[in-house]
Amino acid sequence: MITDTQDDLSDYGTAVWQGRAVEAVLVRVTTKRENSILGLYGSDCVVLGYLVDREFRINRDSVEASCSDEATIAAWTAGRDMKSIWHLEN
């Protein structure tokens, strides 16, 4: 059973899509859970990201990775030439 969720803006900036500047957002989502049958608590953490294309009114090019998977997030940001305006330190 999920007992709590928390979401925090992890990074915000600009990126490039089809030669145009768009906004880029990365959010860290932590979910806490309990398993009554096993008597265990656990938690999961994922980073969700997407590009905000206001010109075409769509969020596009999403990414999802475990919070510990820094390589996937780094590849996504680099591949979109993301420039951070605001970044939360871990």
C-alpha positions in Angstrom: 0.0 0.0 0.0 1.3 3.5 -0.8 1.5 5.5 2.3 3.1 8.8 1.1 4.3 10.5 -2.1 6.5 13.5 -2.4 7.4 15.4 -5.6 10.1 18.0 -5.9 11.4 20.1 -8.9 14.8 18.7 -9.5 15.9 20.8 -12.5 14.4 23.5 -14.7 15.9 25.1 -17.7 15.9 25.5 -21.5 16.5 22.8 -24.1 16.4 22.6 -27.9 13.7 20.8 -29.9 13.7 20.9 -33.7 16.0 24.0 -33.6 13.7 25.9 -31.2 14.3 26.8 -27.5 11.8 25.1 -25.2 11.5 24.7 -21.4 12.8 21.5 -19.8 11.6 20.1 -16.5 12.9 17.3 -14.3 10.8 16.2 -11.2 11.9 13.8 -8.5 9.0 11.6 -7.2 9.4 9.6 -4.0 6.8 7.0 -3.1 6.8 5.3 0.4 4.9 2.1 0.8 4.2 -0.7 3.3 3.6 -4.4 2.8 1.4 -5.5 5.7 1.7 -9.2 4.8 5.6 -9.2 4.9 5.7 -6.5 7.6 8.1 -4.4 5.5 8.4 -0.7 4.5 10.0 0.4 1.3 10.4 3.4 -0.9 10.9 4.1 -4.6 12.3 7.2 -6.3 12.1 8.2 -9.9 13.0 11.2 -12.0 10.4 12.2 -14.6 11.4 14.8 -17.2 9.8 16.4 -20.3 10.1 19.3 -22.6 7.4 22.0 -22.5 6.7 23.1 -26.1 4.4 26.1 -25.6 4.4 27.0 -29.3 2.7 23.7 -30.1 0.9 23.4 -26.7 2.4 20.0 -25.8 4.7 18.3 -23.4 7.0 16.1 -25.3 10.1 13.9 -25.3 9.6 12.5 -21.8 12.2 10.5 -19.8 11.8 8.3 -16.7 14.7 6.9 -14.7 15.4 5.7 -11.2 16.9 8.5 -9.0 20.1 6.5 -8.8 20.4 6.3 -12.6 22.3 9.5 -13.2 23.6 8.3 -16.6 20.1 8.2 -18.1 19.3 11.7 -16.9 22.7 13.0 -18.0 22.2 11.5 -21.5 18.7 13.0 -21.8 19.8 16.5 -20.7 22.9 16.4 -22.9 21.0 15.1 -25.9 18.6 18.0 -25.7 21.3 20.6 -25.0 19.6 21.4 -21.7 20.9 24.5 -19.9 19.9 24.6 -16.3 18.4 27.8 -14.9 17.5 26.3 -11.6 18.9 23.0 -10.2 18.2 21.4 -6.8 21.3 19.8 -5.2 20.7 16.3 -3.9 
